[in-house]
């Protein structure tokens, strides 16, 4: 009987670990990252250590590099918590499941051209949009693209239309995705319709399922 109870408890723990994770960087303390996972109390975690499945790779200045489910991502101070649970279910190369954070937004880590970025789903954006800072960080050669006028809070400025060789969420790769690089600062890369229209999108409560169209 005791063995059965222990097995049940272990199963519950494993299931809990598999739930969607939200991760936030709330501070840097002497080279340690102060992490808030799933809305819990802040935890000071040094490089090489883990907390609730989130491993800190490096922590410095106002950011930390962490690894979740084998994927590295950069957390920055002042950003809202993001969802670290974007995945292709059961290794499915055509289906992605996202879970909303506490404020209802769908945030997730992913990759552009093999480099890790933080996305937020934005159905109001016509294309995937990222800042010059993010584009430079991942080595995107955007300045060879077409220059266009972009409206910002400070007026009209110049942006660049370019193509992303790959956009990856979970284990799903989408190729040749149109994007806009803008000088306006952005805490996330906007996952706009140049990516989303490749999928059939279904939302049920706090879960969004993307089924690949082509």
N, C-alpha and C positions, 0 to 999 in steps of 0.2 A: 504493500500500500504506500509506504514511504517513498519507494522508488517511483511509483506512478505520480505522486505529488511532485517529486523533484523533476521528473520529466516534463510535467505540465508547466511548472514554473520556468524551466529552461526554454520551453517552446514559446511562452509568453514573452520572455526576454528577447528571444531571437526575432519574434514578430515585431516587438517594439522597436528594435534596432533597424528594422526594414522600413519603418514608417518614414514619411517625408521629413527631412530635416531642414530647419531654418537656422542659419548661421550669421552671427553679427560680430564685428570687431568693435568693442566698446572702449579699448584703450591699449596702450603699449607701456609696459612696466619693466624697465631695466632689461630690455631685450626679450621680454616675454609678451605674448599676445594675450589680451584679456578677452576671452571668447564668451559669447552668449549663445548657447545651442538650445533650440526648441523653446526659447523664452525662459529658460531656467536661470539660476543665479550665475553671475560672471565667474569665470574660472581662468586663473593665470596659468598659461601653458607655454613651456619653453620649446625652442626648436628641437625637433626630434621626438617630442612627446605628443600624446594623443588625448583627446577628451571626447567621449561619446562618439567615437568613430571619425572625429575630425583631427587630422595630424598637422601640426605646425611644421612647416619647412623652414621658414625664416620670418623674423619680425624686426622691423626697423622703421624709424621715422613715424609716418602716419599710416602704414600699411603692413599687412602680413600675407605671406603666401602659405596656403593650406592645401591639404590633399584630402578629398572625400571620395570614397568609392573608386580610388585609383586615378581620379582626375584632379589636377592642380588648378587652383584659382586664386585670384588676388582679392583680399578684403581690404577696404579702405575705411578709415575713421569717418563717421558722419553718414555713411550709407545705411539705408534701411536694411533690415534682415532680408536675405534672399533664400530661395528654395534650392537646396542642393540635391534634389531628388529627380531631376529630369532623367529619363531612362527609356530605352526600348524594352518593352516587356518581353521577358523570356528570350532575349537576344533577337527579337523580331527586328528586321531591318526596315520595316515600313510603319511601325507604330510607336508613338512617343506618348508617355503619360506625364502630365505636369500637375502639380498641386499648388494651390494659391497660398500665399502667406496670410498673416493675420489681417492685413489691410486689403485683402482681396486681389492683389496683383500677382501675376505669374512671373516669378523671377527664377532664373536658373543659370548655372554655369554651362558653357559650351565651348566650341572652338571655331575660329575663323582661320582658314589656311593652316590648320594644325596648331594654332596658338590659342591659349585659354583666355576667354573673355566672360564677362557677366552680362547676360541678356535679361531684358524685360519684354514680355509680349505686349505689343502695341498694335491693335487692329486698326487704329486711325492713321498709322504711318504707311505711306504708299510703298516704301522700300525699307530695307535694313539700313539703319542710320547709326553712325558712330562719330565720335569726336576725333579731331586731329590728334589729340593726345593718345587715344586708344589705337588709332591707325598707325601712328609712329611706333608705339610700344610693340605691336605685332609685326612690324616691318612691311606694312601694306603700301605698295607703290601707287598711291592714289593720285599723285600730281600729274601722272600721264593721262588721267581721265579727262573728260569734258568738264569745263568750268561752268557753273550755273550760279544764279543769284539765289540766296537763301535768306528768308526772313527770320530774324531773331528778336529777342526782347529789346535789343539795343539798336534795331534797325535792320537794314539789308546789308548782307555781306556776301562773300564768294565761297562756294563749296565745290566739291568735285564729285562727279558721277563716275563710278567705277564698277568693276565686277569682282566678286569674291569667288575664288576657285572652288572652295568648299566651305560649307557651314555644317557643323556637326553638333547634334544634341543626342546624348546617350550614345548609341551605336549606329545612328542613322546619319548618313552623309547626303547632303544636297549640293549639287554642283552648279557653278555658273550663276550666281545669285547677284542681281543688281543691288547696288548700295550707294549711299550718299555719305560723304565725309564732310563734316561741318566744323568750323572753328569754335562753335559754341561749346562750352564745357557740358558734359553729360555724365552722370554717375553710372549709367548703364548703356549698353548697346541696344537700340530699339529693334526688336524682332518684328519687322513690318511685313507688309503683304507680298513683297517680292519673294519672301520665304513662305509665308503662311498659306498663300494660294496654291502651293504645291501639295497641300494636305486638305483632307476633309476634317473640319474642326468641330468637335462636340464638347459642350461643357455641361457637367452635372454637379451642382453645388460648387465645391471647391476643387473639383477635378476637371482637367481639360485633356482630351484625347485627340491626338493628331494622327490621322490615317493617311498614309502616302497616296496621292493621286497618280503621280508620274515622277 
